[in-house]
């Protein structure tokens, strides 16, 4: 089953929950590249960009695109996943 944008958002937020990290922590780039992206289809990779941009617009993460994107949790994001 192909992931939709909402599922990708949940994957990102769940990774932060799993890591039990505080604000300003970053999802390991190696996890994104070697584990997560390798399981996504081309369409899902396009949705990933839209999903993280929406999370960033909502203030839950900070996202720096690139060959190895950086995804950081904000205080607002921390509050959402922990409280």
C-alpha positions in Angstrom: 0.0 0.0 0.0 1.4 3.4 -1.0 1.8 5.9 1.7 -0.1 9.2 1.6 1.1 12.5 2.9 -0.6 12.1 6.3 1.1 8.7 6.8 4.5 10.2 5.9 3.9 13.0 8.5 3.1 10.4 11.1 6.3 8.5 10.2 8.4 11.6 10.8 6.7 12.5 14.1 6.8 8.8 15.2 10.5 8.7 14.6 10.9 11.6 17.0 8.8 9.8 19.5 10.9 6.7 19.1 14.1 8.6 19.6 12.6 10.3 22.7 14.6 13.4 21.9 14.1 16.9 23.1 13.6 20.0 21.1 16.1 20.9 18.4 17.1 17.3 18.0 17.6 16.1 14.4 16.5 12.8 12.8 19.6 11.0 11.8 20.4 11.7 8.1 21.6 8.1 7.8 18.1 6.8 8.9 16.5 9.0 6.3 18.9 8.0 3.5 19.5 4.3 4.3 16.3 3.2 5.9 13.4 5.5 5.2 14.0 6.8 1.6 14.9 3.3 0.4 11.4 2.1 1.2 9.6 4.9 -0.5 8.4 4.9 -4.1 9.1 7.8 -6.4 5.6 9.2 -5.7 6.1 8.8 -2.0 9.4 10.7 -2.2 7.6 13.6 -3.8 4.9 13.5 -1.0 7.7 13.4 1.6 8.8 16.9 0.5 5.2 18.2 0.7 4.7 16.5 4.1 7.8 17.9 5.7 7.0 21.4 4.3 3.6 21.3 5.8 5.0 20.2 9.2 7.4 23.1 8.9 4.7 25.5 8.0 2.8 24.4 11.1 5.9 25.0 13.2 6.3 21.4 14.3 9.7 20.9 12.6 12.5 22.8 10.9 13.3 21.4 7.5 16.4 22.0 5.4 16.1 20.3 2.0 19.1 18.8 0.2 20.7 15.6 -0.9 20.6 14.6 2.8 17.7 16.7 4.3 17.8 17.9 7.8 14.7 17.5 10.0 14.7 19.1 13.4 11.9 19.0 16.0 10.7 22.4 17.4 9.3 23.1 20.8 5.8 23.1 19.3 6.5 19.7 17.8 7.9 18.4 21.0 4.7 19.5 22.8 2.6 17.7 20.2 4.4 14.4 20.4 5.0 14.3 24.2 1.9 15.9 25.7 
